[in-house]
Amino acid sequence: MLKFYDSTTFEEKVSLNIGEVGVTDIKWHRTMNQIFLGLDDGSALALFDPVLSQKGAVTCVTKRARVIAPVEFTGDIVVKTPHALPLFRDIAYNKQKTFEKARKDALLSHEPLKPPPIKGTGGRQGTPATVTRHLL
């Protein structure tokens, strides 16, 4: 119970039932005109007058809850799970076939340029040259 008394006559003015938990600490903020209670279960409680109190808990209470609009999807959405169990895979993925296909492509496999069959065609030399010959 939280009880308020008149300071001149010591007469009980208001009695508030907090619940089954006990009050461990009470703080009154003079400028905000709010009372903050610390409770046994580790929670806190703020008491305020919506007309006389300023800032603090009043700003939280007067705000409307943010409305989150549901995301709208149009069309069919394909969810790809590369590491799914074979039972749940939609598309048969053969790693060996894709590897072989990439191996045949020179750009994907980073295959070095082969020397031309005829010496000195296409701006390349047919045989390996020394640095001196290259500079000349």
N, C-alpha and C positions, 0 to 999 in steps of 0.2 A: 504494500500500500504506500502511496505517496500522499502525504497530508500537508495542507497549507493552513497556516495560522495567522490571525491578525496580530501584528506586532505590538499594538497598544493594549489590547484586552486579552491576548493569548487564547482567543476563542477559535475553534476549528472552523475554517471557512469552506474548504474544498477537500474531498478525499477521492483519490483516483486509485482504482484497482489495476495494478500493473500485470498481474497474472501469477503464475506459479513460481516464477523466477524472482530472485532477490535483487535489490538495487545495491550495487557496490560503490557507485560514485555519482555525484550530482554536480553539474556546472550550469550556472546561469550566465548568459551573455547579455550584458546590459544594453548595448546598442542594437542588437538584433532582436532583443526581447524574446529569447528562446531558452528553453531548459533542455539540457542534454543529460541523459541517464546512461550509465554503464551498468549492464546486467550481469548476473552470475554466469549465464551460458556463453558469455563473450560477445554478445550483440549489444548494439546501442539503440537508444530510442530518443527521438527529438519531439518535444512538445512545443507548440506555438499557437498563436492566435492569428488566423488568416488576415484580420483587419489591422491589428497593431504591430505585428512582427514584420521585419524587413530583412531581405536577403536570406542567406542561409538555406534552411529547409524549405522556405516558402518558394524559392525559385525552382526547386526540384518538383514540388507538388503542382505548381501552376503550369508547368510544361506539359504539352500533350505528348502521348507516346508516339514515337516515330513509326510511321506506317511504311512498311516495306512492301513495295509492289512486287507481285510475283513476276518472275521473268518469263516472258512469252517466247516460245520457240516456234518457228514455222518450218514445216517440212519434217522429213525424217532425219533423225540424228544418228549417226553411226559412231558408236563408242568402240575404240580400238584398244584392246588390252594385249600388249605384246607378250606378257609373261603369264597369260592365263593358262589354265590346264587345258590339255588337248580336247577334253570333252566340251569345253565352253568356247572354243575358238570357232568363229564364223567362217573365216577364210583360211583355206589350207595354205600354210606358209612353208615353203621348202627352202631352207637356207642354202642347201647345196646348189640348187638351180640358180639362185640369185648370185652366188659366188662365181659359178662358171660363166654366167652372162657378163658379170663385171670383169672377169679375167680376160675375156675376148676383146673388150673395149680397151684401147690403148690409154685413153684419158683417165678412165676410172681405175685402172690397175697401175698407173704411173710407170708405164713401160718406157725405158729409155729409147731414144731414136736409134734405129739401126743404120749402119753405114750404107751409103748408096752402092748399088752393084757396079756402077761405072765411076772411076776415080774423078773427083772434082765436079760432080753435078749437083745442082740444087744449092750451091753456096756452101757445101760441106766437102770436107776432104774424105777420100775413101779409106785412107789408112791413118792410123794414129800418127800424129806429128809431134815434133818437139816444140817447146815454147818459142825457140828462136825462129823456127820455120813459120809458126803462127804469126809472129810479129812482123815478119817480112811480108 
